[in-house]
Amino acid sequence: MEFLFNTNVQFFIAAYLVGGIPFGLLLAKKFAGVDVKASGSGSIGATNVLRVVKETNPDLAKKLGAATLALDALKGILVLAVAYFAGMSESTLWGIAVLAVIGHCFSPYLGLEGGKGIATGMGVMMFMLPIETIIALVVWAIGAKTIRISSVSSLTGVAALLISSFFIHPQMAHAPVVFIVFILYYKHIPNIIRLLKGEEKRVV
């Protein structure tokens, strides 16, 4: 158990546990009295919170959706920021980023179930690769306004981030970025299947 006293390990555990906090589920239950895991897509993310709560309270849905989005992004940034100011190495920071996303997508509080990881992924990427993340957000915003299918705009933005990282930082080790992108696409497999069948819903 001595490894638990290693600072890197402590930050890795903190990243996973903080990343796993299901803010969307908690907010929807407390303020709207609904279980987002039992409704809509079953995801704990902002899109499903917005979709499910909107059925009974449209005004509240927008607030809870925005709060979920912000908190899911910030929980990814929180441990990274503490580790950065504690002087942790870049490789440790990337490990924290990956584990925060894993925590959200495979939450220890939900039997290793979780959300799609977009907000948490964008949060850690904004900290680690801000220019690429801004590009991704612009691509996402354009998709959200035109296509109006959440999964399509999200995955397009993620792809833009990955591709741009190879041009902007060609010398960096891209394995953590590729791994995070893989997780995000893996969690969107049901959405991709619905897209291929023409069944994916638009955000209204």
C-alpha positions as CSV (number, residue, x, y, z in Angstrom):
1,M,0.0,0.0,0.0
2,E,3.0,2.3,0.0
3,F,2.2,3.3,-3.5
4,L,-0.8,5.3,-2.2
5,F,1.7,7.7,-0.6
6,N,3.1,8.5,-4.1
7,T,2.0,12.0,-5.1
8,N,1.3,11.0,-8.7
9,V,-0.9,8.1,-7.6
10,Q,-2.8,10.4,-5.2
11,F,-3.5,12.8,-8.1
12,F,-4.5,10.0,-10.4
13,I,-7.0,8.6,-7.8
14,A,-8.4,12.1,-7.2
15,A,-8.8,12.7,-10.9
16,Y,-10.8,9.5,-11.3
17,L,-13.0,10.1,-8.2
18,V,-13.7,13.7,-8.9
19,G,-14.2,13.0,-12.6
20,G,-16.8,10.3,-11.6
21,I,-19.1,12.7,-9.8
22,P,-22.4,12.5,-11.8
23,F,-23.4,16.2,-11.6
24,G,-26.2,15.8,-14.2
25,L,-27.8,13.0,-12.3
26,L,-27.6,14.8,-9.0
27,L,-28.8,18.1,-10.3
28,A,-31.8,16.6,-12.1
29,K,-32.8,14.6,-9.1
30,K,-32.5,17.4,-6.6
31,F,-34.1,20.3,-8.6
32,A,-36.4,18.5,-11.1
33,G,-37.2,15.2,-9.3
34,V,-36.3,13.1,-12.3
35,D,-33.8,10.3,-12.9
36,V,-31.9,11.0,-16.2
37,K,-30.5,7.5,-16.2
38,A,-34.0,6.1,-16.5
39,S,-35.2,8.6,-19.2
40,G,-34.1,9.8,-22.6
41,S,-30.7,8.4,-23.7
42,G,-29.9,7.3,-20.1
43,S,-26.8,9.5,-20.1
44,I,-25.9,11.8,-17.2
45,G,-24.6,14.5,-19.4
46,A,-25.9,18.0,-20.2
47,T,-27.8,17.0,-23.4
48,N,-29.9,14.3,-21.7
49,V,-30.5,16.5,-18.7
50,L,-31.8,19.2,-21.0
51,R,-33.9,16.7,-23.0
52,V,-35.5,15.0,-20.0
53,V,-36.1,18.0,-17.8
54,K,-37.5,20.0,-20.8
55,E,-40.5,17.6,-20.9
56,T,-41.8,19.1,-17.7
57,N,-40.0,22.4,-17.1
58,P,-38.3,24.0,-20.1
59,D,-36.9,27.0,-18.2
60,L,-35.4,24.8,-15.5
61,A,-34.1,22.4,-18.2
62,K,-31.9,25.2,-19.7
63,K,-30.5,26.1,-16.3
64,L,-29.7,22.5,-15.3
65,G,-28.3,21.7,-18.7
66,A,-25.9,24.7,-18.5
67,A,-25.0,23.9,-14.9
68,T,-24.3,20.3,-15.8
69,L,-22.1,21.3,-18.7
70,A,-20.1,23.7,-16.6
71,L,-19.6,21.4,-13.7
72,D,-18.6,18.4,-15.9
73,A,-16.0,20.6,-17.6
74,L,-14.7,22.1,-14.3
75,K,-14.3,18.8,-12.6
76,G,-11.9,17.8,-15.3
77,I,-10.0,21.1,-14.8
78,L,-10.0,21.1,-11.0
79,V,-7.5,18.3,-10.3
80,L,-5.3,19.4,-13.2
81,A,-5.1,22.9,-11.9
82,V,-4.1,21.7,-8.4
83,A,-1.5,19.3,-9.9
84,Y,-0.1,22.0,-12.2
85,F,0.5,24.4,-9.3
86,A,1.9,21.6,-7.2
87,G,4.6,21.2,-9.9
88,M,3.6,17.9,-11.4
89,S,5.2,16.9,-14.7
90,E,3.4,17.1,-18.0
91,S,3.2,13.3,-18.2
92,T,1.4,13.3,-14.9
93,L,-0.9,16.0,-16.0
94,W,-1.9,14.0,-19.1
95,G,-2.5,11.0,-16.8
96,I,-4.8,13.1,-14.7
97,A,-6.6,14.3,-17.8
98,V,-7.2,10.8,-19.1
99,L,-8.4,9.5,-15.7
100,A,-10.8,12.4,-15.2
101,V,-12.5,11.5,-18.5
102,I,-12.5,7.8,-17.6
103,G,-14.0,8.7,-14.3
104,H,-16.9,10.5,-16.0
105,C,-17.5,7.8,-18.6
106,F,-17.1,4.9,-16.2
107,S,-18.1,6.4,-12.8
108,P,-17.2,4.5,-9.6
109,Y,-20.4,5.8,-8.1
110,L,-22.6,4.4,-10.9
111,G,-21.3,0.8,-11.2
112,L,-18.8,2.0,-13.9
113,E,-21.5,3.5,-16.0
114,G,-21.5,7.2,-16.9
115,G,-21.8,9.9,-19.4
116,K,-20.4,10.5,-22.9
117,G,-17.5,12.5,-21.7
118,I,-17.6,15.5,-24.1
119,A,-17.8,18.2,-21.5
120,T,-15.2,16.6,-19.2
121,G,-13.0,15.9,-22.2
122,M,-13.2,19.5,-23.4
123,G,-12.4,20.7,-19.9
124,V,-9.2,18.8,-19.7
125,M,-8.3,19.6,-23.2
126,M,-8.9,23.3,-22.7
127,F,-6.3,23.1,-19.9
128,M,-3.8,21.0,-21.8
129,L,-4.4,22.1,-25.4
130,P,-6.2,25.4,-25.4
131,I,-5.8,26.4,-29.0
132,E,-6.9,23.0,-30.3
133,T,-9.9,23.1,-27.9
134,I,-11.0,26.5,-29.2
135,I,-10.9,25.2,-32.7
136,A,-13.0,22.2,-31.6
137,L,-15.5,24.5,-29.9
138,V,-15.9,26.6,-33.0
139,V,-16.5,23.4,-35.1
140,W,-18.9,22.2,-32.5
141,A,-20.8,25.5,-32.4
142,I,-21.1,25.5,-36.2
143,G,-22.4,22.0,-36.2
144,A,-24.8,22.7,-33.3
145,K,-26.3,25.7,-35.2
146,T,-26.6,24.0,-38.6
147,I,-26.9,20.2,-38.1
148,R,-28.6,20.4,-34.7
149,I,-27.7,16.9,-33.7
150,S,-25.7,16.9,-30.5
151,S,-23.7,13.7,-31.2
152,V,-22.7,14.8,-34.7
153,S,-21.5,18.3,-33.6
154,S,-19.7,16.8,-30.6
155,L,-17.9,14.1,-32.5
156,T,-17.0,16.5,-35.3
157,G,-15.5,18.9,-32.7
158,V,-13.5,16.1,-31.1
159,A,-12.2,15.0,-34.5
160,A,-11.1,18.6,-35.2
161,L,-9.3,18.8,-31.9
162,L,-7.3,15.6,-32.6
163,I,-6.4,16.6,-36.2
164,S,-5.4,20.1,-35.3
165,S,-3.2,18.8,-32.4
166,F,-1.0,17.0,-35.0
167,F,-0.5,20.3,-36.9
168,I,-0.1,22.7,-33.9
169,H,2.0,20.3,-31.7
170,P,3.6,17.9,-34.1
171,Q,6.4,17.0,-31.6
172,M,4.2,16.1,-28.6
173,A,3.3,12.6,-27.6
174,H,-0.2,12.2,-28.9
175,A,-1.1,8.9,-27.2
176,P,-3.1,10.6,-24.3
177,V,-5.1,12.7,-26.8
178,V,-5.8,9.7,-29.1
179,F,-6.9,7.6,-26.0
180,I,-9.3,10.3,-24.8
181,V,-10.8,10.7,-28.3
182,F,-11.1,6.9,-28.5
183,I,-13.1,6.9,-25.2
184,L,-15.4,9.6,-26.4
185,Y,-16.1,7.9,-29.7
186,Y,-16.5,4.5,-27.9
187,K,-19.2,6.1,-25.6
188,H,-21.0,7.4,-28.6
189,I,-21.3,4.1,-30.4
190,P,-25.1,3.9,-29.7
191,N,-25.4,7.4,-31.1
192,I,-23.4,6.4,-34.2
193,I,-25.6,3.4,-34.7
194,R,-28.7,5.6,-34.5
195,L,-27.2,8.0,-36.9
196,L,-26.6,5.2,-39.4
197,K,-30.2,4.2,-39.0
198,G,-31.5,7.8,-39.3
199,E,-32.9,7.6,-35.8
200,E,-30.7,10.1,-33.9
201,K,-32.8,12.9,-32.5
202,R,-32.1,16.6,-33.2
203,V,-31.9,19.1,-30.4
204,V,-35.0,21.2,-30.5
